[in-house]
Structures are given as structure tokens and as C-alpha cells.
Amino acid sequence: MQRPLQAYRLFFPAAALYALAAVPLWTLEYAGALPKLRGAGWASWHGHEMVFGYALAVVGGYLLTKISPRALVAVFLLWLLGRVSYLGLKLPAPVEAAIAVSFPAALFVFAGMPLLRAAKTWRNTLFAGLLAALVLAALAYQSGALGALIAGEERGVMLGIDAVTLLMFTMGGRVIAAASSGALRRRGVEIFGVAQPRLEASGVAAISALALLDFWGRAPLLAAAAAIFGAAVTALRLFKWQAWRTMDDSALAALHLGYAWIAAGLGVRAASLAFGVPSAVDSLHGVMVGALGTLSLTMMARVTLQRSQSAIVFPAAVTAAVAMMSGAALCRLLAAVPALRLPMIGTAAVFWTGAFALMAAFLLCPPNPGRRSLSSER
């Protein structure tokens, strides 16, 4: 019997292939080997596409579970049209803006609204709110591109990055809590309070405050305080999950590593906001390469294994991809040192590309149904 079309089978391979192609292309553009596709400026197509192209494709593959096959194909085509439009198809600016906003909006309609209707607590409502925030971020970016909002492109990208960070903090925390508890219980270790609602609420408040301050564009010291508080909460959650006890489980260790990158990335951002070192752009890569790269690779692999009814055991290629992503993040942060900038950006791009080449191969040749997953996460 043929399986119905599922979002992860469309969006995950597309996201991996897009990430595989986009970063080397941007690196060549940055090095002067290619002409600039979208002109100069802080809010380059690179920043826009990592949020609204790559990150939202992964989110779509994960959350679009209650959607008809026709609607799913339509939403995927909106994502694809947005990438083609943004990377080369010359259209009138208002048309291009409408295309760019259409995919985040469709994601909210088909994933956010069902979550909102089914939500019984603020913690479940939060996911729908974050999808709405991503629509607002896309609107802000396009308003800036059309000249209707001062610094709209920069503010839209920053709001998008902060919304993705909060999504990783919240969603990743729930998956990790369940997976850590189950793994430790199988080893005869019982931990209590793994959901950590107070810590989660504190982290949500801190990262939300950072998002508002980033969008406002003022009070950098307050933003730095919010970032460092969010980093501390993230690290404390990780400590309470006793990550060191399950380091031999590569699938779980990858989740812990990605969550640790949220803490590290927020810490780097706090340093940038408070002291100006590293630069604002460089500081974003701890979260966007380390955390987003690692957690998205890990979740794409876990979801693919689970929904194909296979045990959540990472093959060597997936484990290597996760390790390479941390290499990419470290190199990209080292690129803040002027003397190392181009070599480190190039090396980071090589690590990133290698990681997504391995992930694309895994996703395009998914496992056959086997043993059912031992995990209970979504």
C-alpha cells in the first residue's frame, strides 16, 4: 500500500540540498569570485535565505502533519517559488515581496492555526505565536526592501533569527527532555522534573525580550543582559538533563550538542552587544550555524527514522555530519579575527557543505521500515 505524501519527505531533502548549494554560493560571492546577486548591505540574501529559506523549510517538514496532499504540494511550491524568485528570477518588487511572504504565511495557516486551535496551555500556544512572528519578520524585511520601513531588512532578519532561536529553545527542549528521560530510565537512572516549566518560562521571557530589543534597535546593554540570561537558562536546562550520562548515544548526544550551541551562541551575542566584539554579523553564527545547523540536522534525521518506523540510531554519516557542523560553527566564529577571516569562512563553508552532502544522501535514501522507534517524541 502506497504511503500518503508527507511533508518531511518533501521539505527535508529540499532544505538539505538548498543549504548544500546556498552557502558555497554565498561564500564565492563574498570572496569576490561571483558577482553579488542581491547587491551589498548587511541584510544580504544569505541572512534572509538562512531564516526564510532553510530554517522555515525544516520547520515546515516537521510541523505540517495535518494537511492534505494537494495543500502540501501547493505550500511546497510557494517555498520553491520564493527561492527561485529570490536567487535570480527578476520580478517587480511588490510581486517579489508578496511571493517572499506567502510561504511563511501559508506555514502559519496550515501549521500555526491548527496548533492554536488545539492549544490548552501557553506553552502550546507559543509555537503558533512564533510562526506568526516569522510572518511579521518576513513582512518587516519586505517592507524595508520596498522602502516602507526604516532598516526593515535588518530588523526583519533579526526578528526571524530570534524567533528561530526561541523555537529551537522551546521545541528542542521538549524533545530533549523526553529523549533524555527515556534514555536514562533504560539505564536505571530516574530524573524528575525534566520538563522544567519554570526554567522554560524564564528562557522564553529572556529570548522574547532579546527579540523585542533587537527589533527596536536600541538599548544594547539590556539586549546583552537578556542574551546572557537566556544562555545561562539554556545551560542550566542542559545540566539538569544530565547530558554527560548519555554521550555514547550519538542521536541523543547530537541533541545535547545543538542545545549547548544555543547557550554558546547567546553568550557570543551578549559579548557583541555589550562590548562590540565580535561584530554583530559574526556573533549571529553561533546560533545560526552551531545551534540551527546541529539541531536541524539532528531533527531531520530523527524524524525521518521515527516516521519510517526505524530505530533512532544514527548511521556513521549522520554522526559525521553533526560533528562537521560544529566544525563549521567554530571556524565561522574564528572568522571574526581579521587575519583569519577569509580562510576561516572558506573552511566553515567546506564543513557546512560536507555536512549537508551527507545529510542529503541520507534523506534521499531513507531507511526501510524496521524496528519501531524507542523514542516517544514527535
C-alpha positions as a Markdown table, in Angstrom:
| # | Residue | x | y | z |
|---|---|---|---|---|
| 1 | Met | 0.0 | 0.0 | 0.0 |
| 2 | Gln | 1.4 | 3.4 | -1.0 |
| 3 | Arg | 2.0 | 5.8 | 1.8 |
| 4 | Pro | 0.4 | 9.3 | 1.6 |
| 5 | Leu | 2.7 | 12.2 | 0.8 |
| 6 | Gln | 4.3 | 13.5 | 3.9 |
| 7 | Ala | 5.8 | 17.0 | 4.5 |
| 8 | Tyr | 9.1 | 15.8 | 5.8 |
| 9 | Arg | 9.7 | 13.8 | 2.6 |
| 10 | Leu | 9.4 | 16.9 | 0.6 |
| 11 | Phe | 10.8 | 19.6 | 2.8 |
| 12 | Phe | 13.8 | 17.9 | 4.5 |
| 13 | Pro | 15.6 | 16.9 | 1.3 |
| 14 | Ala | 14.8 | 20.2 | -0.3 |
| 15 | Ala | 16.2 | 22.1 | 2.7 |
| 16 | Ala | 19.4 | 20.0 | 2.8 |
| 17 | Leu | 20.0 | 20.5 | -0.9 |
| 18 | Tyr | 19.3 | 24.2 | -0.7 |
| 19 | Ala | 21.7 | 24.6 | 2.3 |
| 20 | Leu | 24.3 | 22.5 | 0.4 |
| 21 | Ala | 24.1 | 24.9 | -2.6 |
| 22 | Ala | 23.4 | 28.3 | -1.0 |
| 23 | Val | 26.3 | 28.7 | 1.4 |
| 24 | Pro | 29.1 | 27.8 | -1.1 |
| 25 | Leu | 27.4 | 30.2 | -3.5 |
| 26 | Trp | 27.4 | 33.0 | -0.9 |
| 27 | Thr | 31.0 | 32.3 | 0.1 |
| 28 | Leu | 32.1 | 32.6 | -3.5 |
| 29 | Glu | 30.1 | 35.8 | -3.7 |
| 30 | Tyr | 31.7 | 37.1 | -0.5 |
| 31 | Ala | 35.2 | 36.3 | -1.7 |
| 32 | Gly | 34.6 | 38.2 | -5.0 |
| 33 | Ala | 34.6 | 35.2 | -7.2 |
| 34 | Leu | 31.0 | 35.8 | -8.2 |
| 35 | Pro | 29.0 | 39.0 | -8.8 |
| 36 | Lys | 26.7 | 40.0 | -5.9 |
| 37 | Leu | 23.2 | 38.5 | -6.6 |
| 38 | Arg | 21.3 | 40.9 | -4.4 |
| 39 | Gly | 23.5 | 44.0 | -4.0 |
| 40 | Ala | 25.6 | 45.0 | -1.0 |
| 41 | Gly | 24.4 | 45.6 | 2.6 |
| 42 | Trp | 24.1 | 44.0 | 5.9 |
| 43 | Ala | 20.8 | 42.2 | 5.2 |
| 44 | Ser | 22.1 | 40.1 | 2.3 |
| 45 | Trp | 20.3 | 37.3 | 0.6 |
| 46 | His | 22.4 | 35.0 | 2.7 |
| 47 | Gly | 20.9 | 36.1 | 6.0 |
| 48 | His | 17.4 | 36.2 | 4.5 |
| 49 | Glu | 17.6 | 32.7 | 3.0 |
| 50 | Met | 19.1 | 31.0 | 6.1 |
| 51 | Val | 16.0 | 32.1 | 8.0 |
| 52 | Phe | 13.1 | 32.2 | 5.5 |
| 53 | Gly | 14.5 | 29.6 | 3.1 |
| 54 | Tyr | 16.4 | 27.0 | 5.0 |
| 55 | Ala | 15.1 | 27.2 | 8.6 |
| 56 | Leu | 11.5 | 27.5 | 7.6 |
| 57 | Ala | 11.7 | 24.6 | 5.3 |
| 58 | Val | 12.9 | 22.4 | 8.2 |
| 59 | Val | 10.1 | 23.8 | 10.3 |
| 60 | Gly | 7.6 | 23.0 | 7.6 |
| 61 | Gly | 8.8 | 19.5 | 7.3 |
| 62 | Tyr | 8.4 | 19.0 | 11.0 |
| 63 | Leu | 5.1 | 20.8 | 11.7 |
| 64 | Leu | 3.0 | 20.2 | 8.5 |
| 65 | Thr | 1.4 | 17.0 | 9.7 |
| 66 | Lys | -2.3 | 17.8 | 9.3 |
| 67 | Ile | -2.5 | 18.9 | 5.7 |
| 68 | Ser | -4.0 | 17.4 | 2.6 |
| 69 | Pro | -1.6 | 16.2 | -0.2 |
| 70 | Arg | -2.8 | 19.0 | -2.6 |
| 71 | Ala | -2.3 | 21.7 | 0.0 |
| 72 | Leu | 1.1 | 20.3 | 0.9 |
| 73 | Val | 2.3 | 20.4 | -2.7 |
| 74 | Ala | 0.9 | 24.0 | -3.0 |
| 75 | Val | 2.8 | 25.1 | 0.1 |
| 76 | Phe | 6.0 | 23.4 | -1.1 |
| 77 | Leu | 5.7 | 25.2 | -4.5 |
| 78 | Leu | 5.3 | 28.5 | -2.7 |
| 79 | Trp | 8.6 | 27.8 | -0.9 |
| 80 | Leu | 10.3 | 26.8 | -4.1 |
| 81 | Leu | 9.0 | 29.9 | -6.0 |
| 82 | Gly | 10.3 | 32.0 | -3.2 |
| 83 | Arg | 13.8 | 30.6 | -3.6 |
| 84 | Val | 13.8 | 30.9 | -7.4 |
| 85 | Ser | 12.4 | 34.5 | -7.1 |
| 86 | Tyr | 15.0 | 35.5 | -4.6 |
| 87 | Leu | 18.0 | 34.0 | -6.3 |
| 88 | Gly | 17.5 | 35.1 | -9.9 |
| 89 | Leu | 14.0 | 35.5 | -11.3 |
| 90 | Lys | 13.6 | 39.2 | -12.0 |
| 91 | Leu | 10.1 | 40.3 | -10.9 |
| 92 | Pro | 8.6 | 43.7 | -9.9 |
| 93 | Ala | 9.5 | 44.4 | -6.3 |
| 94 | Pro | 5.9 | 44.2 | -4.9 |
| 95 | Val | 5.4 | 40.9 | -6.6 |
| 96 | Glu | 8.7 | 39.6 | -5.2 |
| 97 | Ala | 7.7 | 40.8 | -1.8 |
| 98 | Ala | 4.3 | 39.0 | -2.0 |
| 99 | Ile | 6.0 | 35.8 | -3.0 |
| 100 | Ala | 8.5 | 36.0 | -0.2 |
| 101 | Val | 5.8 | 36.4 | 2.4 |
| 102 | Ser | 3.5 | 33.8 | 1.0 |
| 103 | Phe | 5.4 | 30.8 | 2.3 |
| 104 | Pro | 5.7 | 32.0 | 6.0 |
| 105 | Ala | 2.0 | 32.9 | 5.8 |
| 106 | Ala | 1.0 | 29.5 | 4.5 |
| 107 | Leu | 3.0 | 27.8 | 7.2 |
| 108 | Phe | 1.1 | 29.8 | 9.8 |
| 109 | Val | -2.2 | 28.9 | 8.2 |
| 110 | Phe | -1.6 | 25.2 | 7.8 |
| 111 | Ala | 0.6 | 24.6 | 10.9 |
| 112 | Gly | 0.1 | 27.5 | 13.2 |
| 113 | Met | -3.6 | 27.7 | 13.2 |
| 114 | Pro | -4.2 | 24.0 | 14.0 |
| 115 | Leu | -1.7 | 24.4 | 16.9 |
| 116 | Leu | -3.6 | 27.4 | 18.1 |
| 117 | Arg | -6.9 | 25.7 | 18.0 |
| 118 | Ala | -5.6 | 22.6 | 19.8 |
| 119 | Ala | -3.6 | 24.5 | 22.4 |
| 120 | Lys | -4.6 | 24.2 | 26.0 |
| 121 | Thr | -1.7 | 25.9 | 27.7 |
| 122 | Trp | 0.5 | 28.9 | 26.9 |
| 123 | Arg | 3.4 | 26.5 | 26.2 |
| 124 | Asn | 1.5 | 25.0 | 23.2 |
| 125 | Thr | 0.2 | 28.4 | 22.1 |
| 126 | Leu | 3.8 | 29.6 | 21.9 |
| 127 | Phe | 4.5 | 27.6 | 18.7 |
| 128 | Ala | 1.7 | 29.3 | 16.8 |
| 129 | Gly | 2.9 | 32.7 | 18.1 |
| 130 | Leu | 6.4 | 32.0 | 16.9 |
| 131 | Leu | 5.1 | 31.1 | 13.4 |
| 132 | Ala | 3.1 | 34.4 | 13.4 |
| 133 | Ala | 6.3 | 36.2 | 14.5 |
| 134 | Leu | 8.1 | 34.7 | 11.5 |
| 135 | Val | 5.3 | 36.1 | 9.2 |
| 136 | Leu | 5.9 | 39.5 | 10.8 |
| 137 | Ala | 9.6 | 39.2 | 10.3 |
| 138 | Ala | 9.1 | 38.5 | 6.6 |
| 139 | Leu | 6.7 | 41.5 | 6.3 |
| 140 | Ala | 9.3 | 43.7 | 8.1 |
| 141 | Tyr | 12.0 | 42.6 | 5.7 |
| 142 | Gln | 10.0 | 43.1 | 2.6 |
| 143 | Ser | 8.7 | 46.5 | 3.9 |
| 144 | Gly | 12.3 | 47.5 | 4.3 |
| 145 | Ala | 13.1 | 46.3 | 0.8 |
| 146 | Leu | 10.3 | 48.4 | -0.6 |
| 147 | Gly | 11.4 | 51.5 | 1.4 |
| 148 | Ala | 8.3 | 51.4 | 3.7 |
| 149 | Leu | 10.1 | 50.6 | 6.9 |
| 150 | Ile | 13.4 | 52.1 | 8.1 |
| 151 | Ala | 16.1 | 49.4 | 8.4 |
| 152 | Gly | 13.3 | 46.9 | 7.7 |
| 153 | Glu | 15.6 | 44.3 | 6.1 |
| 154 | Glu | 17.9 | 44.2 | 9.1 |
| 155 | Arg | 15.1 | 44.3 | 11.6 |
| 156 | Gly | 13.2 | 41.5 | 9.8 |
| 157 | Val | 16.2 | 39.2 | 9.7 |
| 158 | Met | 17.0 | 39.8 | 13.4 |
| 159 | Leu | 13.4 | 39.1 | 14.3 |
| 160 | Gly | 13.5 | 36.0 | 12.2 |
| 161 | Ile | 16.7 | 34.8 | 13.9 |
| 162 | Asp | 15.4 | 35.4 | 17.4 |
| 163 | Ala | 12.1 | 33.7 | 16.6 |
| 164 | Val | 14.0 | 30.7 | 15.2 |
| 165 | Thr | 16.2 | 30.7 | 18.4 |
| 166 | Leu | 13.2 | 30.7 | 20.6 |
| 167 | Leu | 11.6 | 27.9 | 18.5 |
| 168 | Met | 14.8 | 25.8 | 19.0 |
| 169 | Phe | 14.9 | 26.6 | 22.7 |
| 170 | Thr | 11.3 | 25.5 | 23.2 |
| 171 | Met | 10.8 | 22.7 | 20.8 |
| 172 | Gly | 14.3 | 21.3 | 21.2 |
| 173 | Gly | 13.8 | 21.4 | 25.0 |
| 174 | Arg | 10.7 | 19.3 | 24.8 |
| 175 | Val | 12.3 | 16.7 | 22.5 |
| 176 | Ile | 15.4 | 16.5 | 24.6 |
| 177 | Ala | 13.6 | 16.3 | 27.9 |
| 178 | Ala | 11.6 | 13.3 | 26.7 |
| 179 | Ala | 14.6 | 11.6 | 25.0 |
| 180 | Ser | 16.9 | 12.2 | 27.9 |
| 181 | Ser | 14.4 | 10.9 | 30.5 |
| 182 | Gly | 13.7 | 7.8 | 28.4 |
| 183 | Ala | 17.4 | 7.0 | 27.8 |
| 184 | Leu | 18.3 | 7.5 | 31.5 |
| 185 | Arg | 15.4 | 5.4 | 32.6 |
| 186 | Arg | 16.6 | 2.5 | 30.4 |
| 187 | Arg | 19.9 | 2.8 | 32.2 |
| 188 | Gly | 18.3 | 2.6 | 35.6 |
| 189 | Val | 18.6 | 6.3 | 36.3 |
| 190 | Glu | 15.4 | 8.2 | 37.3 |
| 191 | Ile | 15.4 | 12.0 | 36.9 |
| 192 | Phe | 12.4 | 14.2 | 37.9 |
| 193 | Gly | 11.1 | 17.4 | 36.6 |
| 194 | Val | 12.6 | 17.0 | 33.1 |
| 195 | Ala | 10.1 | 19.4 | 31.6 |
| 196 | Gln | 11.4 | 22.3 | 33.8 |
| 197 | Pro | 8.4 | 24.6 | 33.2 |
| 198 | Arg | 9.9 | 27.5 | 35.3 |
| 199 | Leu | 13.2 | 27.4 | 33.5 |
| 200 | Glu | 11.5 | 27.1 | 30.2 |
| 201 | Ala | 9.3 | 30.2 | 31.0 |
| 202 | Ser | 12.4 | 32.1 | 32.1 |
| 203 | Gly | 14.2 | 31.3 | 28.9 |
| 204 | Val | 11.2 | 32.2 | 26.8 |
| 205 | Ala | 10.9 | 35.5 | 28.6 |
| 206 | Ala | 14.7 | 36.2 | 28.1 |
| 207 | Ile | 14.8 | 35.4 | 24.4 |
| 208 | Ser | 11.5 | 37.2 | 23.8 |
| 209 | Ala | 12.9 | 40.3 | 25.4 |
| 210 | Leu | 16.0 | 39.9 | 23.2 |
| 211 | Ala | 13.8 | 39.8 | 20.1 |
| 212 | Leu | 11.9 | 42.9 | 21.1 |
| 213 | Leu | 15.1 | 44.8 | 21.8 |
| 214 | Asp | 16.7 | 43.7 | 18.6 |
| 215 | Phe | 13.7 | 44.8 | 16.6 |
| 216 | Trp | 13.7 | 48.1 | 18.4 |
| 217 | Gly | 17.4 | 48.5 | 17.7 |
| 218 | Arg | 18.3 | 50.3 | 20.9 |
| 219 | Ala | 19.4 | 49.6 | 24.4 |
| 220 | Pro | 22.2 | 47.1 | 23.5 |
| 221 | Leu | 23.1 | 46.6 | 27.2 |
| 222 | Leu | 19.6 | 45.5 | 28.0 |
| 223 | Ala | 19.7 | 43.2 | 25.0 |
| 224 | Ala | 23.1 | 41.8 | 26.2 |
| 225 | Ala | 21.6 | 41.1 | 29.6 |
| 226 | Ala | 18.6 | 39.3 | 28.0 |
| 227 | Ala | 21.0 | 37.2 | 25.9 |
| 228 | Ile | 23.3 | 36.2 | 28.7 |
| 229 | Phe | 20.3 | 35.3 | 30.9 |
| 230 | Gly | 18.9 | 33.2 | 28.1 |
| 231 | Ala | 22.3 | 31.5 | 27.7 |
| 232 | Ala | 22.5 | 30.7 | 31.4 |
| 233 | Val | 19.0 | 29.2 | 31.5 |
| 234 | Thr | 19.8 | 27.1 | 28.4 |
| 235 | Ala | 23.0 | 25.8 | 30.0 |
| 236 | Leu | 21.2 | 25.0 | 33.3 |
| 237 | Arg | 18.5 | 23.0 | 31.5 |
| 238 | Leu | 21.2 | 21.0 | 29.8 |
| 239 | Phe | 22.9 | 20.3 | 33.1 |
| 240 | Lys | 19.6 | 19.1 | 34.7 |
| 241 | Trp | 19.2 | 16.7 | 31.8 |
| 242 | Gln | 22.5 | 15.1 | 32.8 |
| 243 | Ala | 23.8 | 15.1 | 29.3 |
| 244 | Trp | 27.1 | 13.5 | 30.3 |
| 245 | Arg | 25.4 | 10.2 | 31.1 |
| 246 | Thr | 24.3 | 9.6 | 27.5 |
| 247 | Met | 27.3 | 10.7 | 25.5 |
| 248 | Asp | 27.6 | 7.2 | 23.9 |
| 249 | Asp | 24.2 | 7.6 | 22.3 |
| 250 | Ser | 25.0 | 9.7 | 19.2 |
| 251 | Ala | 21.4 | 10.5 | 18.4 |
| 252 | Leu | 20.8 | 12.0 | 21.9 |
| 253 | Ala | 24.3 | 13.5 | 22.2 |
| 254 | Ala | 23.6 | 15.4 | 18.9 |
| 255 | Leu | 20.5 | 17.0 | 20.5 |
| 256 | His | 22.5 | 18.0 | 23.6 |
| 257 | Leu | 25.3 | 19.4 | 21.4 |
| 258 | Gly | 22.8 | 21.5 | 19.4 |
| 259 | Tyr | 21.2 | 22.8 | 22.6 |
| 260 | Ala | 24.6 | 23.7 | 24.0 |
| 261 | Trp | 25.2 | 25.8 | 20.9 |
| 262 | Ile | 22.1 | 27.8 | 21.8 |
| 263 | Ala | 23.8 | 28.7 | 25.1 |
| 264 | Ala | 27.1 | 29.4 | 23.4 |
| 265 | Gly | 25.5 | 31.4 | 20.6 |
| 266 | Leu | 23.6 | 33.6 | 23.0 |
| 267 | Gly | 26.7 | 34.1 | 25.0 |
| 268 | Val | 28.6 | 35.3 | 21.9 |
| 269 | Arg | 25.7 | 37.6 | 21.1 |
| 270 | Ala | 25.8 | 39.1 | 24.6 |
| 271 | Ala | 29.5 | 39.8 | 24.2 |
| 272 | Ser | 28.9 | 41.5 | 20.9 |
| 273 | Leu | 26.0 | 43.6 | 22.2 |
| 274 | Ala | 27.9 | 44.7 | 25.4 |
| 275 | Phe | 31.5 | 45.1 | 24.0 |
| 276 | Gly | 31.2 | 45.2 | 20.2 |
| 277 | Val | 33.4 | 42.1 | 19.9 |
| 278 | Pro | 32.8 | 40.1 | 17.8 |
| 279 | Ser | 30.8 | 42.2 | 15.3 |
| 280 | Ala | 27.0 | 41.9 | 15.2 |
| 281 | Val | 27.1 | 39.8 | 12.0 |
| 282 | Asp | 29.8 | 37.5 | 13.1 |
| 283 | Ser | 28.1 | 36.9 | 16.5 |
| 284 | Leu | 25.0 | 35.5 | 14.9 |
| 285 | His | 26.7 | 32.4 | 13.6 |
| 286 | Gly | 27.0 | 30.7 | 16.9 |
| 287 | Val | 23.2 | 30.4 | 16.9 |
| 288 | Met | 22.6 | 30.2 | 13.1 |
| 289 | Val | 25.4 | 27.7 | 12.3 |
| 290 | Gly | 26.1 | 25.9 | 15.6 |
| 291 | Ala | 22.6 | 25.6 | 17.0 |
| 292 | Leu | 20.4 | 25.8 | 13.9 |
| 293 | Gly | 22.8 | 23.7 | 11.9 |
| 294 | Thr | 23.2 | 21.0 | 14.5 |
| 295 | Leu | 19.6 | 20.8 | 15.7 |
| 296 | Ser | 18.1 | 20.9 | 12.2 |
| 297 | Leu | 20.4 | 18.1 | 11.0 |
| 298 | Thr | 19.6 | 16.1 | 14.1 |
| 299 | Met | 15.8 | 16.6 | 14.0 |
| 300 | Met | 15.7 | 15.8 | 10.2 |
| 301 | Ala | 17.5 | 12.5 | 10.9 |
| 302 | Arg | 15.4 | 11.6 | 14.0 |
| 303 | Val | 12.1 | 12.4 | 12.4 |
| 304 | Thr | 13.0 | 10.5 | 9.2 |
| 305 | Leu | 14.0 | 7.5 | 11.2 |
| 306 | Gln | 10.9 | 7.6 | 13.5 |
| 307 | Arg | 8.3 | 8.2 | 10.8 |
| 308 | Ser | 9.8 | 5.4 | 8.7 |
| 309 | Gln | 9.3 | 3.2 | 11.8 |
| 310 | Ser | 13.0 | 2.6 | 12.3 |
| 311 | Ala | 15.0 | 2.7 | 15.5 |
| 312 | Ile | 16.5 | 6.1 | 16.2 |
| 313 | Val | 20.1 | 5.0 | 15.7 |
| 314 | Phe | 22.3 | 7.4 | 13.7 |
| 315 | Pro | 24.4 | 5.9 | 10.9 |
| 316 | Ala | 28.0 | 7.0 | 10.8 |
| 317 | Ala | 27.3 | 9.5 | 8.1 |
| 318 | Val | 24.7 | 11.4 | 10.2 |
| 319 | Thr | 27.0 | 11.4 | 13.2 |
| 320 | Ala | 29.8 | 12.8 | 11.0 |
| 321 | Ala | 27.5 | 15.5 | 9.6 |
| 322 | Val | 26.7 | 16.7 | 13.1 |
| 323 | Ala | 30.4 | 16.8 | 14.0 |
| 324 | Met | 31.2 | 18.7 | 10.9 |
| 325 | Met | 28.5 | 21.3 | 11.7 |
| 326 | Ser | 30.3 | 22.1 | 15.0 |
| 327 | Gly | 33.5 | 22.5 | 13.0 |
| 328 | Ala | 31.7 | 24.9 | 10.7 |
| 329 | Ala | 30.4 | 26.9 | 13.6 |
| 330 | Leu | 33.8 | 27.2 | 15.3 |
| 331 | Cys | 35.5 | 28.2 | 12.1 |
| 332 | Arg | 32.9 | 30.8 | 11.3 |
| 333 | Leu | 33.3 | 32.4 | 14.8 |
| 334 | Leu | 37.0 | 32.4 | 14.3 |
| 335 | Ala | 36.5 | 34.4 | 11.2 |
| 336 | Ala | 35.9 | 37.4 | 13.4 |
| 337 | Val | 39.7 | 37.6 | 13.7 |
| 338 | Pro | 40.6 | 39.8 | 10.8 |
| 339 | Ala | 43.8 | 37.9 | 9.8 |
| 340 | Leu | 41.8 | 34.6 | 9.7 |
| 341 | Arg | 38.7 | 35.9 | 8.1 |
| 342 | Leu | 38.7 | 34.5 | 4.5 |
| 343 | Pro | 40.4 | 31.2 | 5.4 |
| 344 | Met | 38.0 | 30.5 | 8.2 |
| 345 | Ile | 34.9 | 31.5 | 6.2 |
| 346 | Gly | 36.1 | 29.1 | 3.5 |
| 347 | Thr | 36.8 | 26.3 | 5.9 |
| 348 | Ala | 33.4 | 26.8 | 7.6 |
| 349 | Ala | 31.8 | 26.6 | 4.2 |
| 350 | Val | 33.6 | 23.3 | 3.4 |
| 351 | Phe | 32.5 | 21.8 | 6.7 |
| 352 | Trp | 28.9 | 23.1 | 6.2 |
| 353 | Thr | 28.8 | 21.7 | 2.6 |
| 354 | Gly | 30.2 | 18.3 | 3.7 |
| 355 | Ala | 27.6 | 18.1 | 6.5 |
| 356 | Phe | 24.7 | 18.7 | 4.2 |
| 357 | Ala | 26.1 | 16.5 | 1.4 |
| 358 | Leu | 26.0 | 13.6 | 3.9 |
| 359 | Met | 22.5 | 14.6 | 5.2 |
| 360 | Ala | 21.1 | 15.0 | 1.7 |
| 361 | Ala | 22.4 | 11.5 | 0.8 |
| 362 | Phe | 20.7 | 10.1 | 4.0 |
| 363 | Leu | 17.4 | 11.8 | 3.3 |
| 364 | Leu | 17.3 | 10.9 | -0.4 |
| 365 | Cys | 17.8 | 7.2 | 0.5 |
| 366 | Pro | 15.6 | 6.9 | 3.6 |
| 367 | Pro | 15.8 | 3.8 | 5.8 |
| 368 | Asn | 13.3 | 0.9 | 5.2 |
| 369 | Pro | 10.7 | 0.3 | 7.9 |
| 370 | Gly | 12.3 | -1.7 | 10.6 |
| 371 | Arg | 12.1 | -1.8 | 14.3 |
| 372 | Arg | 9.8 | 0.8 | 15.8 |
| 373 | Ser | 11.5 | 3.7 | 17.4 |
| 374 | Leu | 12.1 | 3.6 | 21.1 |
| 375 | Ser | 11.5 | 7.3 | 21.4 |
| 376 | Ser | 8.2 | 9.0 | 22.1 |
| 377 | Glu | 9.0 | 12.4 | 20.8 |
| 378 | Arg | 7.1 | 13.8 | 17.8 |
